[in-house]
Amino acid sequence: MTIGVPDRGRKTPIFRPSETLLTLWKHYNQDDLCSFFGLLESAIRVFNYLGRKNAERLIGISSMHIAPKLSTLPSKLIGISQVNIKTSVNRRSDHFNEQQGLFGQRQHPAPSSASHRNLLDANLSSEISLITLDTICLFTQYFNDSLHSSYNSSITKRLFDIYLLFLRTNQSELFLKHLFKAFKLLIIKIPAVLFEGDTSLCGQFCYELLRLCNSPLPNLRIEASTLLFTLMKTNYQFTNNKHFIRVHVQTVKSVSQLLEKQLQLNSTTQSHIDDSLRLINNYAKYEKNVQFQAEVSDLITRIHTVIMSMNQLSSYEDNDEMYIDLLYKIAQSYTSTSELRKTWLECMARKHQKQQNYAEVGHCYLHIAALVAEYLKRREIYDLGCDGFNKISLNMKLDESSMKNDVYLQDIHYTMKDLIHYLTKAGHYLHISERYEILGEIFNKLIVPIHEQNRDYQALAIVYGQLQDSYSKAVDVNKSGKRLLGSYYKVAFYGKNIFYEHDKAYVYKEPFVTQLPMIRERLEKLYSAYGKVKMILDSNKV
């Protein structure tokens, strides 16, 4: 095996035989190896193929920068400079024309053409990726035992980070075929990296593979679907043929995250996803284990349910209240599965944040914090659980105490840091929304005892500073009486065109001082899409 591209302009070859690399790695400590993998990551990013349109745009920008510089040169030197530029381009072109292109046969277009430059960039990017993949495969082959014994080390995680980076960057179809084969061998050799401890790495791979399952390229969809099925099967074997809960939960979670960005699948992308899921289901049918087949079928059914929910959400894209109400219903349907409920609560928080409903954002994160607290209590790590949130809202215990003590719970790995993170995040948004009084319950009753137990005095100083600021502002607004928390209107709906809302009434919370004509105009514009709208502004019986 050789590493590098031959440079015919040098007397000394830049090939690096495998023996040289192995000797180098054996003398490296852990920090050196992490730095080495960091260099490989940098190479992937620097030589990432940007695509034809971006390449043409960059060529245009570089030409704009060169032209003014030439205009400032004396007339005698302009011709010489142009010759130097052309010579430089021709040298690079000749160098690559001598090699077989990774994206096709040898081609000899005009050296200065954008298509030629694009071809060079594509070939170079693919070659760099292949060299990098070859290098990490060599490392995995010779250091397999140490990777397996220290699967939780920074080196192993850095190795998997490179695979993730490959999936996230633009790569040729040829390279991805090699990548999938290499990654398949890696997860079979070192499954503990993905299936023990923190779930985030497994979740990231599920997300990227599902994204590729939606690719317009059929071969790429097949490869991604096959690898996703391999993840399921390897996870199942890793648990001694009991379940593949980790891949199950992370896949459903990833589908939710992907569809949140895209919101609605058109007929083409819907068929792509369906093809990939059908292929995974067909793979499962050839397995002898009936329980495994049933679990794969259950996962695919759940994915279809999520897709249907997201398609339903898309119909309310212009109606924020209905959209958030449906998000709430979806989150409520996952009260027994904490990781999936957390995903939908975060989705709801992001939607509220876009609408600047900061009090609601804060309460979404409080529900997540209560969920984490309940998990920690059941693991005997935290005493209070969701009971500690009763003074904030009784809904916390009502909603977050329903999680089941089953295999789903066993695969979750929340920590006290997660609890503090979500409590702090909730406090931040509640402070922005001017709910100063409630911050005492969050900071003083929930966060402070944790920091005191850990003797984290720096964190305590920060928390008490935030608490002092909140109480001072609470005093100020209560004295002045100038605090605009919102305007509330009761709105009732009647009509055949909106039969699902006929004779139903809702309370609308509007920002700050929203007057009646303002909410009337907004609702009239929104519901005119369903037909003729008549607004009745009094409270008389209809």
C-alpha positions as CSV (number, residue, x, y, z in Angstrom):
1,M,0.0,0.0,0.0
2,T,1.3,3.5,-0.8
3,I,0.1,6.9,0.4
4,G,0.2,10.0,-1.7
5,V,0.3,11.2,-5.3
6,P,3.5,10.9,-7.3
7,D,5.0,14.3,-8.0
8,R,7.1,14.1,-11.2
9,G,8.7,17.4,-10.5
10,R,10.5,16.1,-7.4
11,K,13.6,13.8,-7.3
12,T,12.5,12.3,-3.9
13,P,9.2,10.3,-4.1
14,I,6.5,11.2,-1.6
15,F,5.2,7.6,-1.3
16,R,4.8,6.4,2.3
17,P,4.9,2.6,2.5
18,S,2.7,1.0,5.1
19,E,5.7,-0.1,7.1
20,T,6.7,3.5,7.6
21,L,3.3,4.5,8.8
22,L,3.1,1.5,11.2
23,T,6.5,2.4,12.7
24,L,5.4,5.9,13.1
25,W,2.1,5.0,14.8
26,K,3.8,2.6,17.2
27,H,6.0,5.5,18.5
28,Y,3.0,7.9,18.8
29,N,1.2,8.4,22.1
30,Q,-2.5,9.0,22.3
31,D,-2.3,12.8,21.7
32,D,-0.1,12.3,18.7
33,L,-2.5,9.8,17.1
34,C,-5.4,12.2,17.7
35,S,-3.4,15.0,16.0
36,F,-2.7,12.6,13.1
37,F,-6.4,11.9,12.6
38,G,-7.1,15.6,13.0
39,L,-4.8,16.2,10.0
40,L,-6.7,13.6,8.0
41,E,-10.0,15.4,8.8
42,S,-8.5,18.7,7.7
43,A,-7.4,17.1,4.4
44,I,-11.0,15.9,3.8
45,R,-12.4,19.4,4.5
46,V,-9.8,21.3,2.5
47,F,-10.2,19.1,-0.6
48,N,-13.9,18.7,-0.3
49,Y,-15.5,18.8,-3.7
50,L,-17.8,21.9,-3.8
51,G,-19.7,21.0,-7.0
52,R,-19.7,22.3,-10.6
53,K,-21.6,25.5,-9.9
54,N,-19.5,26.5,-6.9
55,A,-16.3,25.7,-8.8
56,E,-17.3,28.0,-11.7
57,R,-18.3,30.7,-9.2
58,L,-14.8,30.5,-7.5
59,I,-13.1,30.6,-10.9
60,G,-15.0,33.7,-11.7
61,I,-14.1,35.4,-8.4
62,S,-10.4,34.5,-8.8
63,S,-10.4,36.0,-12.3
64,M,-11.9,39.2,-11.0
65,H,-9.0,39.4,-8.5
66,I,-6.3,38.7,-11.1
67,A,-7.6,41.2,-13.7
68,P,-7.1,44.4,-11.5
69,K,-3.7,43.2,-10.5
70,L,-2.6,42.9,-14.1
71,S,-4.0,46.3,-15.0
72,T,-1.6,47.9,-12.4
73,L,1.5,46.3,-14.0
74,P,3.6,48.2,-16.6
75,S,2.5,47.3,-20.2
76,K,5.7,45.4,-20.9
77,L,5.1,43.1,-17.9
78,I,1.5,42.2,-18.6
79,G,2.3,39.8,-21.4
80,I,4.9,38.1,-19.2
81,S,2.4,37.7,-16.3
82,Q,-0.2,36.3,-18.6
83,V,2.3,33.7,-19.9
84,N,3.2,32.7,-16.3
85,I,-0.4,32.2,-15.4
86,K,-1.1,30.1,-18.5
87,T,2.0,28.1,-17.9
88,S,1.0,27.4,-14.3
89,V,-2.4,26.2,-15.4
90,N,-1.0,24.1,-18.2
91,R,1.5,22.4,-15.8
92,R,-1.2,21.4,-13.4
93,S,-3.4,20.2,-16.3
94,D,-0.6,18.1,-17.8
95,H,0.1,16.6,-14.5
96,F,-3.5,15.4,-14.1
97,N,-4.0,14.4,-17.7
98,E,-1.3,11.8,-17.3
99,Q,-3.4,10.0,-14.7
100,Q,-6.6,8.0,-15.1
101,G,-9.6,10.0,-13.9
102,L,-11.6,8.6,-11.0
103,F,-14.8,10.0,-12.6
104,G,-14.3,8.5,-16.0
105,Q,-11.8,7.9,-18.9
106,R,-9.0,10.3,-19.7
107,Q,-10.3,13.6,-21.0
108,H,-8.4,16.4,-22.7
109,P,-10.6,19.4,-22.8
110,A,-9.2,22.9,-23.0
111,P,-7.0,23.4,-19.9
112,S,-8.5,26.8,-19.1
113,S,-12.2,25.6,-19.3
114,A,-14.3,25.5,-16.2
115,S,-15.4,21.9,-16.9
116,H,-11.7,20.9,-16.9
117,R,-11.1,22.6,-13.6
118,N,-14.2,21.0,-12.2
119,L,-13.0,17.6,-13.4
120,L,-9.6,18.1,-11.8
121,D,-11.2,19.2,-8.5
122,A,-13.5,16.2,-8.5
123,N,-10.7,13.7,-9.2
124,L,-8.4,15.3,-6.6
125,S,-11.1,15.3,-3.9
126,S,-12.0,11.6,-4.6
127,E,-8.3,10.6,-4.6
128,I,-7.6,12.4,-1.3
129,S,-10.7,10.6,0.2
130,L,-9.5,7.2,-1.0
131,I,-6.0,7.8,0.4
132,T,-7.5,8.8,3.8
133,L,-9.8,5.8,3.8
134,D,-6.9,3.5,2.9
135,T,-4.9,5.0,5.8
136,I,-7.5,4.6,8.5
137,C,-8.3,1.0,7.2
138,L,-4.6,0.2,7.6
139,F,-4.7,1.6,11.2
140,T,-7.8,-0.4,12.0
141,Q,-6.3,-3.6,10.6
142,Y,-3.1,-3.5,12.6
143,F,-4.4,-2.0,15.8
144,N,-7.7,-3.9,16.0
145,D,-7.0,-5.4,19.4
146,S,-6.2,-2.1,21.1
147,L,-9.2,-0.4,19.5
148,H,-11.5,-3.2,20.7
149,S,-10.1,-3.2,24.2
150,S,-10.3,0.6,24.5
151,Y,-13.4,1.3,22.4
152,N,-14.3,4.3,24.5
153,S,-11.0,6.1,23.9
154,S,-10.5,9.4,22.2
155,I,-8.6,7.6,19.4
156,T,-11.5,5.3,18.5
157,K,-14.0,8.1,18.6
158,R,-11.7,10.2,16.4
159,L,-11.6,7.3,13.9
160,F,-15.3,7.1,13.8
161,D,-15.5,10.9,13.4
162,I,-13.6,10.6,10.1
163,Y,-16.2,8.1,8.9
164,L,-18.9,10.6,9.9
165,L,-17.1,13.4,8.0
166,F,-17.0,11.2,4.9
167,L,-20.7,10.8,5.0
168,R,-21.4,14.5,5.6
169,T,-19.2,15.8,2.8
170,N,-19.6,15.6,-1.0
171,Q,-18.1,12.3,-2.2
172,S,-18.2,10.4,-5.4
173,E,-20.4,7.4,-5.8
174,L,-17.3,5.3,-6.4
175,F,-15.7,6.4,-3.1
176,L,-18.9,5.9,-1.1
177,K,-19.1,2.3,-2.3
178,H,-15.6,1.6,-0.8
179,L,-16.6,3.6,2.3
180,F,-19.7,1.5,3.0
181,K,-17.7,-1.7,2.7
182,A,-15.0,-0.4,5.1
183,F,-17.5,0.9,7.6
184,K,-19.4,-2.4,7.6
185,L,-16.2,-4.2,8.6
186,L,-15.5,-1.7,11.2
187,I,-18.8,-1.9,13.1
188,I,-18.6,-5.7,13.0
189,K,-15.1,-5.6,14.5
190,I,-15.7,-2.8,17.1
191,P,-19.5,-2.8,17.8
192,A,-19.1,-1.6,21.4
193,V,-18.2,1.9,20.1
194,L,-21.8,2.4,18.7
195,F,-23.8,0.1,21.0
196,E,-22.4,0.9,24.5
197,G,-22.3,4.1,26.5
198,D,-23.4,7.4,24.9
199,T,-26.0,7.1,22.1
200,S,-25.0,10.2,20.2
201,L,-22.5,8.5,17.9
202,C,-24.9,5.8,16.9
203,G,-27.6,8.5,16.4
204,Q,-25.3,10.5,14.1
205,F,-24.6,7.5,11.9
206,C,-28.3,6.6,11.7
207,Y,-29.1,10.2,10.7
208,E,-26.5,10.3,7.9
209,L,-27.5,6.9,6.5
210,L,-31.2,7.8,6.5
211,R,-30.3,11.0,4.6
212,L,-28.5,8.9,2.0
213,C,-31.5,6.5,1.9
214,N,-33.3,9.5,0.4
215,S,-30.7,10.0,-2.3
216,P,-31.8,10.3,-6.0
217,L,-29.0,7.9,-6.9
218,P,-30.4,4.3,-6.8
219,N,-27.1,2.6,-6.1
220,L,-26.4,4.9,-3.2
221,R,-29.8,4.2,-1.7
222,I,-29.1,0.5,-1.9
223,E,-25.7,0.8,-0.2
224,A,-27.1,3.1,2.5
225,S,-30.1,0.8,3.2
226,T,-27.8,-2.2,3.3
227,L,-25.5,-0.6,5.8
228,L,-28.5,0.6,8.0
229,F,-29.7,-3.0,8.0
230,T,-26.2,-4.1,9.1
231,L,-26.4,-1.7,12.0
232,M,-29.7,-3.2,13.1
233,K,-28.4,-6.7,12.8
234,T,-25.1,-6.0,14.6
235,N,-27.0,-4.2,17.4
236,Y,-29.3,-7.2,17.7
237,Q,-26.3,-9.6,17.9
238,F,-24.5,-7.4,20.3
239,T,-27.4,-7.8,22.8
240,N,-27.3,-11.6,22.5
241,N,-30.2,-11.6,20.1
242,K,-32.6,-9.8,22.5
243,H,-33.3,-6.5,20.8
244,F,-31.8,-3.6,18.7
245,I,-33.4,-0.8,20.8
246,R,-30.5,1.6,20.3
247,V,-30.7,1.6,16.5
248,H,-34.5,1.5,16.7
249,V,-34.8,4.6,18.8
250,Q,-32.0,6.5,17.0
251,T,-33.5,5.7,13.6
252,V,-37.0,7.0,14.5
253,K,-35.4,10.1,16.1
254,S,-33.3,10.7,13.0
255,V,-36.3,10.4,10.7
256,S,-38.1,13.1,12.8
257,Q,-35.1,15.4,12.6
258,L,-34.7,14.9,8.9
259,L,-38.3,15.5,8.1
260,E,-38.4,18.5,10.4
261,K,-35.9,20.2,8.1
262,Q,-37.7,19.1,4.9
263,L,-41.2,19.1,6.5
264,Q,-42.9,17.5,3.6
265,L,-41.9,14.7,1.2
266,N,-42.8,15.2,-2.4
267,S,-43.8,12.1,-4.5
268,T,-40.3,11.5,-5.6
269,T,-38.6,11.7,-2.3
270,Q,-41.4,9.7,-0.7
271,S,-40.8,6.9,-3.2
272,H,-37.0,7.0,-2.4
273,I,-37.7,6.5,1.3
274,D,-40.3,3.8,0.6
275,D,-37.8,2.0,-1.7
276,S,-35.2,2.0,1.0
277,L,-37.6,0.8,3.7
278,R,-38.9,-1.9,1.4
279,L,-35.3,-3.1,0.8
280,I,-34.6,-3.2,4.5
281,N,-37.8,-5.2,5.1
282,N,-36.8,-7.6,2.3
283,Y,-33.4,-8.2,3.9
284,A,-35.2,-9.0,7.2
285,K,-37.4,-11.6,5.6
286,Y,-34.3,-13.7,4.7
287,E,-33.3,-13.8,8.4
288,K,-34.2,-17.0,10.3
289,N,-34.8,-15.2,13.6
290,V,-38.5,-14.5,13.7
291,Q,-38.2,-12.0,16.6
292,F,-35.6,-9.9,14.6
293,Q,-38.0,-9.9,11.6
294,A,-40.8,-8.6,13.8
295,E,-38.6,-5.9,15.3
296,V,-37.6,-4.7,11.9
297,S,-41.2,-4.6,10.7
298,D,-42.2,-2.7,13.9
299,L,-39.4,-0.1,13.2
300,I,-40.6,0.4,9.6
301,T,-44.2,0.9,10.8
302,R,-43.0,3.5,13.3
303,I,-41.0,5.3,10.6
304,H,-44.1,5.4,8.4
305,T,-46.1,6.8,11.3
306,V,-43.6,9.6,11.8
307,I,-43.7,10.4,8.0
308,M,-47.5,10.6,8.1
309,S,-47.3,12.9,11.2
310,M,-44.8,15.2,9.4
311,N,-46.9,15.2,6.3
312,Q,-49.9,16.2,8.4
313,L,-47.7,19.0,10.0
314,S,-47.0,20.3,6.6
315,S,-50.6,21.1,6.0
316,Y,-50.5,23.5,9.0
317,E,-47.2,25.1,8.0
318,D,-48.8,28.5,7.8
319,N,-50.9,28.1,10.9
320,D,-48.5,28.3,13.8
321,E,-51.1,27.5,16.5
322,M,-52.4,24.3,14.8
323,Y,-48.8,23.3,14.0
324,I,-47.7,23.5,17.6
325,D,-50.9,21.8,18.8
326,L,-50.1,18.9,16.6
327,L,-46.5,18.8,17.8
328,Y,-47.8,18.7,21.3
329,K,-50.1,15.7,20.5
330,I,-47.2,13.8,18.8
331,A,-45.0,14.5,21.9
332,Q,-47.8,13.2,24.2
333,S,-48.0,10.0,22.2
334,Y,-44.4,9.2,23.2
335,T,-44.8,9.8,27.0
336,S,-43.6,6.2,27.6
337,T,-40.6,6.5,25.4
338,S,-38.5,9.3,26.8
339,E,-35.9,9.7,24.1
340,L,-38.5,10.1,21.3
341,R,-40.6,12.4,23.5
342,K,-37.6,14.5,24.1
343,T,-37.0,14.8,20.4
344,W,-40.5,16.2,19.8
345,L,-40.3,18.5,22.7
346,E,-37.1,20.0,21.3
347,C,-38.9,20.3,17.9
348,M,-41.7,22.2,19.7
349,A,-39.2,24.4,21.5
350,R,-37.5,25.4,18.2
351,K,-40.9,26.2,16.6
352,H,-41.8,28.4,19.6
353,Q,-38.4,30.1,19.4
354,K,-39.0,31.1,15.8
355,Q,-42.3,32.7,16.9
356,Q,-40.5,34.4,19.8
357,N,-42.8,32.6,22.3
358,Y,-40.0,32.5,24.9
359,A,-42.1,31.5,27.9
360,E,-43.3,28.5,26.0
361,V,-39.7,27.6,24.9
362,G,-38.7,27.7,28.6
363,H,-41.5,25.4,29.5
364,C,-40.6,22.9,26.8
365,Y,-37.1,22.7,28.2
366,L,-38.5,22.4,31.7
367,H,-40.5,19.3,30.6
368,I,-37.3,17.9,29.1
369,A,-35.5,18.6,32.4
370,A,-38.3,16.9,34.3
371,L,-38.0,13.9,32.0
372,V,-34.3,13.6,32.6
373,A,-34.8,14.1,36.4
374,E,-37.3,11.2,36.4
375,Y,-34.9,9.0,34.5
376,L,-32.1,9.8,37.0
377,K,-34.4,9.0,39.9
378,R,-35.2,5.6,38.5
379,R,-31.5,5.0,38.1
380,E,-31.0,6.0,41.7
381,I,-28.7,8.9,40.7
382,Y,-31.1,11.8,41.7
383,D,-33.5,12.0,44.6
384,L,-36.2,14.4,43.4
385,G,-37.3,13.1,40.0
386,C,-40.1,15.0,38.3
387,D,-41.7,15.5,41.8
388,G,-39.2,18.4,42.3
389,F,-41.0,20.4,39.6
390,N,-44.4,20.4,41.3
391,K,-44.2,24.0,42.5
392,I,-43.4,25.1,38.9
393,S,-46.2,23.2,37.3
394,L,-48.2,20.1,38.2
395,N,-48.1,19.2,34.5
396,M,-44.5,18.2,34.8
397,K,-45.3,15.1,37.0
398,L,-48.5,14.4,35.1
399,D,-46.6,14.2,31.7
400,E,-43.1,13.0,32.6
401,S,-43.8,10.2,35.1
402,S,-45.2,7.8,32.5
403,M,-42.0,6.5,31.1
404,K,-41.7,2.7,31.2
405,N,-39.0,0.7,33.0
406,D,-38.2,-1.4,29.9
407,V,-35.4,-1.9,27.5
408,Y,-36.0,1.5,26.0
409,L,-35.1,3.1,29.4
410,Q,-32.0,0.8,29.7
411,D,-30.4,2.2,26.6
412,I,-30.7,5.9,27.7
413,H,-27.7,7.5,29.3
414,Y,-28.7,10.9,30.7
415,T,-26.4,12.4,33.3
416,M,-26.6,15.2,35.9
417,K,-24.9,17.5,33.4
418,D,-27.8,16.9,31.1
419,L,-30.3,17.9,33.8
420,I,-28.3,21.1,34.6
421,H,-28.0,21.9,30.9
422,Y,-31.8,21.8,30.3
423,L,-32.6,23.6,33.6
424,T,-30.2,26.4,32.7
425,K,-31.6,26.6,29.2
426,A,-35.2,26.8,30.6
427,G,-34.1,29.5,33.0
428,H,-32.5,31.5,30.1
429,Y,-35.7,31.7,28.1
430,L,-38.0,32.3,31.1
431,H,-35.7,35.2,32.0
432,I,-36.1,36.6,28.4
433,S,-39.9,36.3,28.7
434,E,-39.8,38.2,32.0
435,R,-41.0,35.3,34.2
436,Y,-38.6,36.4,36.9
437,E,-40.5,34.9,39.9
438,I,-40.3,31.3,38.6
439,L,-36.5,31.4,38.3
440,G,-36.2,31.1,42.1
441,E,-37.7,27.6,41.9
442,I,-35.4,26.6,39.1
443,F,-32.1,28.0,40.3
444,N,-32.5,27.9,44.1
445,K,-34.4,24.6,44.5
446,L,-33.1,22.5,41.6
447,I,-29.7,23.7,40.3
448,V,-28.1,25.1,43.5
449,P,-28.3,21.8,45.5
450,I,-26.6,19.9,42.7
451,H,-23.7,22.4,42.6
452,E,-23.5,22.4,46.4
453,Q,-23.2,18.6,46.4
454,N,-20.4,18.8,43.8
455,R,-18.8,21.8,45.6
456,D,-18.7,23.7,42.3
457,Y,-18.3,27.1,43.8
458,Q,-17.7,28.8,40.5
459,A,-21.0,27.5,39.1
460,L,-22.7,28.6,42.4
461,A,-21.3,32.1,42.0
462,I,-22.8,32.3,38.5
463,V,-26.1,30.9,39.5
464,Y,-26.5,33.3,42.5
465,G,-25.5,36.2,40.3
466,Q,-28.3,35.2,37.8
467,L,-30.7,34.8,40.7
468,Q,-29.9,38.2,42.1
469,D,-30.5,39.8,38.7
470,S,-33.8,38.0,38.3
471,Y,-35.1,39.0,41.8
472,S,-34.0,42.6,41.2
473,K,-35.9,42.8,38.0
474,A,-38.9,41.2,39.6
475,V,-38.9,44.0,42.2
476,D,-38.6,46.6,39.5
477,V,-41.4,45.4,37.3
478,N,-43.7,44.8,40.3
479,K,-43.1,48.4,41.5
480,S,-43.6,50.0,38.1
481,G,-46.4,47.6,36.9
482,K,-44.8,47.8,33.4
483,R,-44.6,44.2,32.3
484,L,-46.3,43.1,29.1
485,L,-46.6,39.4,29.2
486,G,-49.1,39.1,26.3
487,S,-52.7,39.6,25.2
488,Y,-55.3,36.8,25.3
489,Y,-58.3,36.4,23.0
490,K,-61.0,33.7,23.0
491,V,-61.7,32.7,19.3
492,A,-64.6,30.4,18.3
493,F,-64.9,28.7,14.9
494,Y,-68.1,28.0,13.0
495,G,-68.6,26.7,9.4
496,K,-68.7,23.7,7.1
497,N,-65.4,24.4,5.4
498,I,-63.6,23.8,8.7
499,F,-65.8,21.0,10.0
500,Y,-63.0,19.7,12.2
501,E,-63.0,23.0,14.1
502,H,-66.8,23.7,13.9
503,D,-68.2,25.0,17.2
504,K,-64.8,24.8,19.0
505,A,-63.3,27.7,20.9
506,Y,-59.6,28.4,21.7
507,V,-57.7,30.9,23.7
508,Y,-55.1,32.7,21.5
509,K,-52.0,34.2,23.2
510,E,-50.7,37.2,21.3
511,P,-47.4,39.0,21.9
512,F,-47.3,42.0,24.2
513,V,-50.2,44.5,23.5
514,T,-52.0,43.0,20.5
515,Q,-55.2,44.9,19.8
516,L,-58.4,43.3,18.5
517,P,-58.0,44.7,14.9
518,M,-54.5,43.2,14.7
519,I,-55.5,39.6,15.6
520,R,-58.6,40.0,13.4
521,E,-56.5,40.9,10.4
522,R,-54.1,38.0,11.0
523,L,-56.8,35.4,11.4
524,E,-58.9,36.7,8.5
525,K,-55.8,36.4,6.2
526,L,-55.0,33.0,7.5
527,Y,-58.5,31.4,7.2
528,S,-59.4,33.1,3.8
529,A,-57.6,30.1,2.2
530,Y,-60.5,27.9,3.2
531,G,-63.1,30.2,1.6
532,K,-65.2,33.2,2.5
533,V,-64.6,34.4,6.1
534,K,-66.9,36.5,8.2
535,M,-65.5,37.9,11.4
536,I,-67.9,38.5,14.3
537,L,-66.2,40.8,16.8
538,D,-68.7,40.7,19.7
539,S,-69.3,38.1,22.3
540,N,-72.9,37.4,21.5
541,K,-74.2,33.9,21.1
542,V,-73.9,32.7,17.5
